């Protein structure tokens, strides 16, 4: 299956990010290079584009898609949390822009054997990096009932987390849970019929929670954003696209912290901390109605960004 993915907030992201056509830019979640291609088209032959992804299929697709751009392009297979090590290995200290698209690609969702989607039957996998050991089947079949309930509640914000965890544990005593449709069937049994009639697909929140757990998606965000801002040149920009409220809250909170000046206790009459803000001019952009109509997966997306002082 070809690596096809419709990039969300494409023009808005590139308009925000690229300010120096001869600069150094990093796409930390390259995917099929939708955003990277648009970034590269704004750059000249002196510029450098660093592309990072932990999915080998994505890197192969990106390499093909970017073979005709005039800027220098370097590809790295890595988790985006390790972007600083990637830059160090490339001999790059400071950059002009850094971009993160935190969503699961359409290719990953629509490829059944990747196990991301509750709409396709496939093995319970959900790994962004297929070389890592932990996968969705491990989470579903090995985590305790308490741990399952905890992650489904925290990462899926699922009100029926306790029943879902209970039903999963009961089912796996009979046989190992192997496929996405096995899990969907269990979730449907766990959620009362009346509750299944309203809102999104009954398995959506649980699948989101398990995917986040498998890939440690939330645990790395705040530190990664702070590390990214630290590597920006003055005037350099960070852009992050989120797809659910858990991600968005972390990105918003982290950028707000970086934009703060004094962090002294309020009761002190004067500042003694000397803390200075590191970013300014934050943005928050949602997709247009037209984009959502053309690409329903864009509905929950939001672009947040800031400029390094």
N, C-alpha and C positions, 0 to 999 in steps of 0.2 A: 504493500500500500504506500502510495506517495505521501511524503510529509507535507500535508496541506493545512494551513492555519490562517484564518482571517484575523489580521492584527486589529486590536482594539485601540481607539483613540490615537490612531497613527499620526495624522497631521498635527494634532495638538501636542503629542509627545515630542516630535521632531522639531516643531516650531519652538518649543520651550527649551529643548536641550542644546541645540547646535547654535553657537554664537561665534565660533572661530573656525572658518573653513580649513585652516591649516592645523587645527588642534588635535588632541589625543582624546578619543572617546572610547568608553567601555560599555558594551552591552552584556550585562551579567547573566541574562537569561535569553540567549540568542534564539533558541527554538529553530524554526525554519527560516529565520533571518528576515522576517517581515519588517520589523522596526530597524534592524541593522541595514537592510538595503536602502531604506528611506534616509537613514542617517548618512550612509556612505555617499548617496547621491548629492548631499550638500557639501561634501568634502573634496579638497583638491589633492593633487599627487603628493603633497608634503605631509598630509594628515595620516594619522594612524587610527585604525579601528581594531579594538581588541574584542573578540567574541568568545564568550564563555557559556558552556552548557554541560550538564552531566549526562545528557542523553546522547548516545553515539549516533542514533538515527537523525537527531536534530542537527548535529554537527556535519554529517554527510550532506544533508539537504542544504544547509547554509553554505557550505563550501561551493556547491554547484551554483547556487543562486547569486553568490557574490564574485563569481569568477571574471566578471566584466567591469568591475568598479575600478576607478583610477587611484583611489587611496590605498595605502598599505593595509593589509588585513592579516591578523594573526588569530588563529583558533586555539582554544584550550579546553580540554575536557576536565571540568572541575565543578564542584559545588560553588554557587555564587558567594557563599560565606568565606571562601578562600581566595577571593579576588585579589587581595593584597599580596598574597604569595605569588599569584599569577603575574601581577605587575612587577614584582621583584625579580622573578625569573626572566622577564622580558627587559629588564634594565630600565624600567619606567618608574619615576618617583612621583611626579604630579600629573594630573589629568585635567581636562577641560569640561568633561561631562561624564556622568555615569547613570546608567538606566537599568531598571529592574521591572520586568513584567511577571508578576507573581502567579498568574493564572496557569491552569493546566491547558496544554495546547489542544486544539480540535483534533489533531492527529492522535494524541494520546487517548483522548476520550473515545474517538471513533475506531480505534484499533482494539478489537476484543481481547487479544492475547496480552494486552498491557494491563487489563483488569481494573481500569479506573472507573468505568461507567456502569451504572445500574441499569442502563438501557440495552446493553449488549452482554451476552453470556460469554464468559471467559474465565481463565484462572484468576484466583484472588492474588493479585500482584501489587499494583499501585506504586511500584518503585520508579522514581525519576531516573535514578542511576541503577541500571539492571545488574550491576556488579556487587551492589551492597547485599548484605545477608538478610536483614530484616525485611519481610514483605507482609502484605495484608493477611495472608493465610496464617502467618505466625501470630499476628495480633489477635485474630479471631479465634484461633484454636489453642493458644497458649496463655493469653492474659487471663488473670483472675476475673471473676464476675465484678468485683469491686473496681478493679482497674479499668475494665471495659466501660462500666457505667461512668466512671470519672472522665474518660477521654471523650465519650459520646456527648456527655453534658457540656464539658469545657470547650471542645473543638467543634461540636455540631450544634450546640445550644438546643438539644433535643429534649423536649419535656418528658418523652417516654423512655428515657435512657435506661432506667432501672428495669423496666419490663423487657426491653430489647436485649440488655446484657443477660438477664435471667433466661430468656428464650434461647440465646446463642449458646450459653453454657449447657442448658438442658439438651439441645439438639446435638452438640458435639460429643456428648456421652454416648449417643447412638451411632454416630459416624462422623468422620472428619468433614469439616465444611471446606469444600474445595473450590467452588465457583462463585462468580458474582451473583448468578441467579439463585444459587443455594442461599446466599445471604439475604438477597431481596425477599425470598419466600419467607424466611424466618422473621424478618423485620415486619412484613405485612401481617404475619400472625400475631406479632407482639403488639402492634398498634391497633387499638379498637377501631372497628369499621367506621364509626361516625367520625373519628379523627382523621381517617384516611381520605375522606371525601373533600376536605378543604385544604387549600394550600398546595405546596409543591409535592413532587413525588415522595411517597413515604420513606424511601430509602436515601433521599438526597442528603440529609443532615448526617446520618450515620456514615455514609460513604465519604463525605467531606472530612469527618472526624478521623476516620481510619487513615485516610490519605495524609492528613496533616501529621498524624502520629508516625506513620511509616517514614516520612521524609523530613521530620523535625522542622516543619515549615515555619512555625511561630517562634520556636526557641532561639532561632538565629537572627531574627529580623532587627531588633533594636541595636544590637552590637554591630551588625553589618552596616546599617545606615550610618552610625557614628563613625565607623572605620572608613566608609565611603566619603563622607564629608571631609574627613581629615586628609584624604589624598587629593582633594580638589585644589586647583589653583584659585587665587582670589578672583572672584567673578565667575568661577566655574559653577555648574548646575547639576543637581541631582533630580531625577524623575523616577517615580515609583507608581506602577499601576497595581491596585489591589482589586480583589474580586469578592471579598466578603468582609463583614463588619469587624471580625476579629483581627484580620490583617490591617484594615484601615485604621482602627483605633491605635494599634501599636505604632504605625508609621506617623500618624498625626501627633501622638504623644511625644515620640522621639524628636520629630522636627521642632515641636514647640519647646522642648527642653533645650535644644541646640540654639534656639532663637532667644533664649532668656539671657538677661544680663545678670544683675545682682541676685544671688540665691541666699542672702543672709536671712535669718529669722525676722519676721515682720516687726517684732518688738524693738529691734535695734534702731537707734535714731539715725545712724549713718552706715554706709556700706563699708564692711571690713574684709569682704571675701575677695574683692578684685576680679570676680568672675565676669567674663565678657562674652557676648553672644558670638556664635560662629556662623550663623546663617541669617538671611533676611529674605523678604519678599516671598512668602510662601504662596503656593497656588493650590487650588482644589478644583478640578474640572471633571464633570460627568459627561457621558456620551449624549449626543443629540437624539431627539426622537427618531430622526431618520436613520441614524446608525443602529439604534436598537431594533427598528423594524427590519433593517437589512441583515443584522446579526444579533439575534436574541441573546446570545451568550454575553453580549456587552452590557446587558441590563444593569448588573450590579457593579460594573467597573467604575473606578475613580482614579484619576491621575493626581498625585500630590507631588510637589516639588519645592525646592528652595535654592537660593543662591549663596555660595560661600562668600563671607565677608573678607 
